[in-house]
Amino acid sequence: MRAVVLAGLLVACGSPPGARVAPAPPPPTEIERDAAADDAAVIGEIGPAFLGTPDAPILEVLAHAPITLVERGTGGRSVGFRLTFEDGSRGYFKPEQTFSGSHFYAEIASYHLDRMLGLGRVPPTLGRRLAWAPLREVAGRARASEVILRGDDVCGSLSWWVPEPLVRLPVGLGWEGWARFTPPLAVSPFQRARVYATEASGGTVVQDASETRRAASTPDTADRAAELSDMVLFDYLTENIDRWGGGYTNVRTRGEGGPLVYLDNAAGFIEAPQASPSFMDARLHAIQRFRRSTVEAIRALSIEALRTRVEADSCAPILSDRFYAQLDERRHAVLDHVDRMITEHGDAALAW
């Protein structure tokens, strides 16, 4: 791996001339919740934290700290960089690029949506504009051509590098049975989209053994089924098509047996005429039991409030009007499905 050590308070990557680096927008202190039967509004605070770790000091570092080391990211097809800050903490920078599977804006929007829903699973993330020259030195010539520049700079998402090990959680095929009233599906949608499509149409695919093992009869922790149900709803809202498959590389916990982390959301908010592809609908409909607080937060979600948060980012504009409209379509689709499950199964559908 190539790396560039940046001595002292590096102006080029810390605060380049003309950069639009600004403090992360403070999260709103309250959100409007759905009315009860009389449509009375209930106000609730959002906890700005990642699994209990406060966001504010981390976001301050991500937004302003001088960068002392740039390393090329490893793993995956997209262009990325691991940055080390003056205090020793690290972040992962995904620049604006032509590769269709990596959307820096999706990382930023997913972070704000996560906090508005009160989940606290996406590592702190913001947009930062950096000088391109130090990054180009480690990117490699072929990959550098994919980066989209804004003058001599590049905008991208900068996410906190969680210091604890993020451990893969190979839940196995059929885990959705933990969140269903009826038996697991004959073909699980929680695998690579192309594999699901082939198997659902009666074909066969040769897969790695790690992706064909069956799920245990019970989850590994008391909260795991609820966590996975939340993740499916969140990924449907963000249209993250790349959570499942690939040896569960994007299904990870904070430490062995720890809570789920929503790692790598850059495949979300895809440019498409429809709000959601069919295999994403299959994933949503595979889940029949939900966490009550998550459903309430989705009901209460204001797309305009989310837009205000997201578009305050220093790399704005982040999402187009079309993306916000499609997100709202998906929100209604989630709630329609949840309400059907409540109609069919009563309050047991809000199992957690």
C-alpha positions as CSV (number, residue, x, y, z in Angstrom):
1,M,0.0,0.0,0.0
2,R,1.4,3.4,-1.0
3,A,1.2,6.1,1.6
4,V,2.1,9.8,1.9
5,V,3.2,11.2,5.2
6,L,2.1,14.8,5.6
7,A,4.3,16.7,8.1
8,G,3.0,19.2,10.6
9,L,-0.2,21.1,10.1
10,L,-0.7,20.2,6.5
11,V,-2.6,23.1,4.8
12,A,-3.2,21.2,1.6
13,C,-5.2,18.5,3.2
14,G,-6.2,20.1,6.5
15,S,-7.8,23.3,5.2
16,P,-6.9,23.9,1.5
17,P,-7.2,27.4,0.1
18,G,-10.7,28.0,-1.1
19,A,-12.0,24.9,0.6
20,R,-15.6,24.8,1.8
21,V,-14.7,23.1,5.1
22,A,-17.3,23.9,7.8
23,P,-18.3,22.4,11.1
24,A,-20.8,19.5,10.7
25,P,-24.3,20.8,11.0
26,P,-25.6,20.3,14.5
27,P,-28.3,17.7,14.7
28,P,-31.8,19.1,15.4
29,T,-32.7,18.9,19.0
30,E,-36.2,17.6,18.3
31,I,-38.3,15.8,15.7
32,E,-41.9,15.9,15.0
33,R,-43.6,12.6,15.8
34,D,-46.8,11.3,14.4
35,A,-49.9,12.4,16.1
36,A,-52.0,10.0,18.2
37,A,-55.6,9.5,17.2
38,D,-56.2,13.2,17.7
39,D,-53.2,14.2,15.6
40,A,-51.5,15.8,18.6
41,A,-47.7,16.1,17.9
42,V,-45.2,14.5,20.2
43,I,-41.7,15.9,20.4
44,G,-38.7,13.6,21.0
45,E,-34.9,14.3,21.1
46,I,-32.5,12.6,18.8
47,G,-29.4,11.2,20.5
48,P,-26.4,12.3,18.3
49,A,-24.2,9.3,19.1
50,F,-22.7,6.2,17.5
51,L,-23.6,3.2,19.7
52,G,-23.2,5.4,22.7
53,T,-20.1,7.3,21.6
54,P,-20.9,11.0,21.1
55,D,-20.7,12.3,17.6
56,A,-19.7,15.9,18.3
57,P,-16.0,15.5,19.1
58,I,-15.5,13.0,16.3
59,L,-17.2,15.3,13.8
60,E,-15.0,18.2,14.9
61,V,-11.9,16.1,14.1
62,L,-13.3,14.9,10.7
63,A,-14.2,18.5,9.7
64,H,-11.1,20.3,10.8
65,A,-8.2,18.2,12.0
66,P,-4.9,18.4,10.1
67,I,-4.1,15.1,8.2
68,T,-0.7,13.6,8.8
69,L,-0.9,10.4,6.7
70,V,-2.8,9.4,3.6
71,E,-3.0,5.7,2.6
72,R,-4.8,4.1,-0.3
73,G,-7.9,2.2,0.8
74,T,-8.0,-1.5,0.4
75,G,-10.8,-3.9,-0.4
76,G,-13.7,-3.2,-2.8
77,R,-13.8,-1.7,-6.3
78,S,-14.2,2.0,-5.4
79,V,-11.5,4.6,-4.9
80,G,-10.9,5.4,-1.2
81,F,-8.3,6.7,1.2
82,R,-7.6,6.0,4.9
83,L,-6.6,9.2,6.6
84,T,-4.7,9.6,9.9
85,F,-5.3,12.8,11.8
86,E,-2.9,14.7,14.1
87,D,-4.5,13.2,17.2
88,G,-3.9,9.7,16.0
89,S,-7.5,9.0,15.1
90,R,-8.4,7.9,11.6
91,G,-11.1,8.3,9.0
92,Y,-12.0,6.9,5.6
93,F,-12.5,9.2,2.6
94,K,-14.6,8.3,-0.4
95,P,-14.1,10.9,-3.1
96,E,-16.7,11.9,-5.7
97,Q,-16.0,9.4,-8.5
98,T,-17.4,7.9,-11.7
99,F,-17.7,4.4,-10.4
100,S,-21.4,3.7,-10.2
101,G,-21.1,1.6,-7.1
102,S,-19.7,4.3,-4.8
103,H,-21.7,7.4,-4.1
104,F,-20.1,9.7,-1.6
105,Y,-23.3,11.5,-1.1
106,A,-25.1,8.2,0.0
107,E,-22.7,7.9,2.9
108,I,-23.5,11.4,4.1
109,A,-27.3,11.1,3.6
110,S,-27.3,7.7,5.3
111,Y,-25.6,9.1,8.3
112,H,-28.2,11.9,8.8
113,L,-31.1,9.5,8.2
114,D,-29.7,7.1,10.8
115,R,-29.5,9.9,13.4
116,M,-33.0,11.2,12.6
117,L,-34.3,7.6,13.1
118,G,-32.5,7.4,16.4
119,L,-30.6,4.2,15.4
120,G,-27.0,5.3,16.0
121,R,-25.5,2.6,13.8
122,V,-23.7,4.6,11.0
123,P,-20.3,5.8,12.0
124,P,-20.1,9.7,12.2
125,T,-19.8,11.0,8.6
126,L,-19.6,14.3,6.9
127,G,-18.4,15.8,3.6
128,R,-15.0,17.3,3.4
129,R,-13.2,19.1,0.5
130,L,-9.5,18.2,0.2
131,A,-6.7,19.1,-2.1
132,W,-6.3,16.4,-4.7
133,A,-2.5,16.4,-5.2
134,P,-1.6,14.5,-1.9
135,L,-4.4,12.0,-2.6
136,R,-3.4,11.5,-6.2
137,E,0.1,10.3,-5.2
138,V,-1.3,7.2,-3.5
139,A,-4.4,6.6,-5.7
140,G,-2.6,5.0,-8.6
141,R,-2.8,6.3,-12.2
142,A,-5.7,4.1,-13.4
143,R,-7.9,4.8,-10.4
144,A,-7.0,8.5,-10.2
145,S,-8.7,9.0,-13.5
146,E,-12.1,8.0,-12.0
147,V,-12.0,10.8,-9.4
148,I,-14.2,13.9,-10.1
149,L,-12.4,17.1,-9.3
150,R,-13.7,20.5,-8.4
151,G,-10.8,22.6,-9.5
152,D,-7.7,21.4,-7.7
153,D,-9.8,19.8,-4.9
154,V,-12.1,16.9,-4.5
155,C,-15.2,16.5,-2.3
156,G,-16.0,13.3,-0.6
157,S,-17.5,11.6,2.4
158,L,-15.3,11.3,5.4
159,S,-16.3,8.6,8.0
160,W,-14.9,7.8,11.3
161,W,-12.7,4.8,11.3
162,V,-14.1,2.8,14.2
163,P,-11.1,1.8,16.4
164,E,-12.6,-1.5,17.6
165,P,-12.5,-4.6,15.4
166,L,-15.6,-4.8,13.1
167,V,-16.3,-8.5,12.9
168,R,-18.2,-10.1,10.1
169,L,-21.5,-11.7,11.1
170,P,-22.1,-14.7,8.8
171,V,-25.7,-15.1,9.9
172,G,-26.4,-17.7,7.2
173,L,-29.3,-18.2,4.7
174,G,-32.7,-18.2,6.2
175,W,-31.9,-16.0,9.2
176,E,-35.0,-14.0,8.3
177,G,-37.0,-16.8,10.0
178,W,-36.0,-15.0,13.2
179,A,-38.2,-12.1,12.1
180,R,-41.1,-13.9,10.6
181,F,-44.4,-15.5,11.6
182,T,-44.3,-17.9,8.7
183,P,-41.4,-20.2,7.8
184,P,-38.2,-18.9,6.1
185,L,-38.5,-18.3,2.3
186,A,-37.5,-21.1,-0.1
187,V,-35.0,-18.7,-1.7
188,S,-33.5,-16.1,0.7
189,P,-33.2,-12.5,-0.8
190,F,-30.4,-11.8,1.7
191,Q,-27.6,-12.7,-0.7
192,R,-26.1,-11.3,-3.9
193,A,-28.9,-9.9,-6.1
194,R,-27.8,-11.9,-9.1
195,V,-27.7,-15.1,-7.1
196,Y,-31.2,-14.4,-5.7
197,A,-32.5,-13.7,-9.2
198,T,-31.0,-16.9,-10.6
199,E,-32.2,-19.1,-7.8
200,A,-35.7,-17.5,-7.7
201,S,-36.1,-18.3,-11.3
202,G,-35.1,-22.0,-10.8
203,G,-31.5,-21.8,-11.8
204,T,-28.4,-22.8,-9.7
205,V,-25.3,-20.8,-8.8
206,V,-22.0,-22.1,-7.4
207,Q,-21.2,-20.0,-4.3
208,D,-18.6,-19.9,-1.7
209,A,-19.4,-22.2,1.3
210,S,-19.5,-19.2,3.6
211,E,-22.5,-17.9,1.7
212,T,-24.5,-21.2,1.5
213,R,-24.5,-22.3,5.2
214,R,-27.9,-22.2,6.9
215,A,-28.7,-19.9,9.8
216,A,-28.9,-21.3,13.3
217,S,-32.4,-21.9,14.7
218,T,-31.9,-19.0,17.1
219,P,-29.8,-15.7,16.8
220,D,-26.5,-15.3,18.7
221,T,-27.8,-12.4,20.9
222,A,-31.1,-11.5,22.4
223,D,-31.3,-8.3,20.3
224,R,-29.9,-9.6,17.0
225,A,-33.2,-10.3,15.3
226,A,-34.5,-6.8,16.1
227,E,-31.1,-5.3,14.9
228,L,-31.4,-7.2,11.6
229,S,-35.0,-6.2,11.1
230,D,-33.9,-2.5,11.7
231,M,-31.1,-2.9,9.2
232,V,-33.4,-4.2,6.5
233,L,-35.8,-1.3,6.9
234,F,-32.9,1.2,6.9
235,D,-31.3,-0.3,3.8
236,Y,-34.6,-0.2,2.0
237,L,-35.0,3.4,2.8
238,T,-31.5,4.3,1.6
239,E,-31.8,1.8,-1.3
240,N,-28.5,0.2,-0.3
241,I,-28.3,-2.7,-2.8
242,D,-24.9,-4.0,-1.5
243,R,-25.4,-5.1,2.0
244,W,-25.7,-8.9,1.4
245,G,-23.3,-11.2,-0.3
246,G,-19.5,-11.1,-0.6
247,G,-18.9,-13.1,2.5
248,Y,-21.0,-10.8,4.7
249,T,-18.3,-8.1,4.5
250,N,-20.9,-5.4,5.0
251,V,-22.7,-7.2,7.9
252,R,-20.4,-6.5,10.8
253,T,-20.6,-6.0,14.6
254,R,-18.6,-3.7,16.9
255,G,-16.4,-6.4,18.4
256,E,-17.2,-10.1,18.6
257,G,-20.8,-10.6,19.5
258,G,-21.3,-6.8,19.7
259,P,-24.0,-4.6,18.2
260,L,-24.5,-4.3,14.4
261,V,-22.8,-1.5,12.6
262,Y,-24.2,-0.1,9.3
263,L,-20.8,-0.1,7.5
264,D,-20.4,1.0,3.9
265,N,-23.6,2.7,2.6
266,A,-22.1,4.1,-0.6
267,A,-24.1,1.8,-2.9
268,G,-27.3,3.5,-1.8
269,F,-29.4,6.3,-3.5
270,I,-28.9,4.9,-6.9
271,E,-29.9,6.7,-10.1
272,A,-33.0,4.7,-11.2
273,P,-36.4,5.6,-12.6
274,Q,-38.2,3.5,-9.9
275,A,-38.0,4.1,-6.2
276,S,-36.7,0.6,-5.5
277,P,-35.6,-2.5,-7.5
278,S,-37.7,-5.7,-7.1
279,F,-35.1,-7.6,-5.1
280,M,-35.1,-4.8,-2.5
281,D,-38.9,-5.2,-2.2
282,A,-38.3,-8.9,-1.7
283,R,-36.0,-8.1,1.2
284,L,-38.5,-5.8,2.8
285,H,-41.4,-8.2,2.5
286,A,-39.2,-11.1,3.9
287,I,-39.4,-9.3,7.3
288,Q,-42.6,-9.6,9.3
289,R,-41.6,-8.4,12.8
290,F,-40.3,-5.0,13.7
291,R,-39.0,-2.8,16.5
292,R,-41.8,-0.5,17.6
293,S,-39.5,2.5,18.2
294,T,-38.0,2.2,14.7
295,V,-41.5,2.1,13.1
296,E,-42.5,5.1,15.0
297,A,-39.4,7.0,14.0
298,I,-40.1,6.1,10.3
299,R,-43.7,7.3,10.6
300,A,-42.4,10.6,12.1
301,L,-39.6,11.2,9.6
302,S,-39.9,14.5,7.9
303,I,-38.2,14.5,4.5
304,E,-37.9,18.3,4.6
305,A,-36.1,18.1,8.0
306,L,-33.8,15.5,6.6
307,R,-33.1,17.7,3.5
308,T,-32.2,20.6,5.8
309,R,-29.7,18.5,7.7
310,V,-28.1,16.9,4.6
311,E,-27.9,20.0,2.5
312,A,-26.1,21.9,5.3
313,D,-23.1,19.8,4.5
314,S,-20.0,21.5,3.2
315,C,-20.0,19.4,0.0
316,A,-23.7,20.2,-0.8
317,P,-25.6,19.8,-2.9
318,I,-25.8,16.2,-1.7
319,L,-29.1,14.7,-3.0
320,S,-31.4,15.9,-5.8
321,D,-35.1,16.6,-5.5
322,R,-35.7,13.2,-7.2
323,F,-33.8,11.3,-4.5
324,Y,-35.8,12.9,-1.7
325,A,-39.0,12.1,-3.5
326,Q,-38.0,8.5,-4.0
327,L,-37.0,8.2,-0.4
328,D,-40.4,9.4,0.6
329,E,-42.0,6.7,-1.7
330,R,-39.9,4.1,0.0
331,R,-40.9,5.4,3.4
332,H,-44.5,4.9,2.5
333,A,-43.8,1.4,1.1
334,V,-42.2,0.5,4.4
335,L,-45.1,1.7,6.4
336,D,-47.6,0.0,4.1
337,H,-45.8,-3.3,4.6
338,V,-45.6,-2.8,8.4
339,D,-49.3,-1.9,8.6
340,R,-50.2,-5.0,6.6
341,M,-48.3,-7.1,9.1
342,I,-50.1,-5.4,12.0
343,T,-53.4,-6.1,10.3
344,E,-52.6,-9.8,9.8
345,H,-50.7,-10.5,13.1
346,G,-51.8,-7.8,15.5
347,D,-49.5,-6.1,18.0
348,A,-47.1,-9.1,17.7
349,A,-45.8,-7.6,14.5
350,L,-44.2,-4.9,16.7
351,A,-42.3,-7.6,18.5
352,W,-39.5,-5.6,20.0
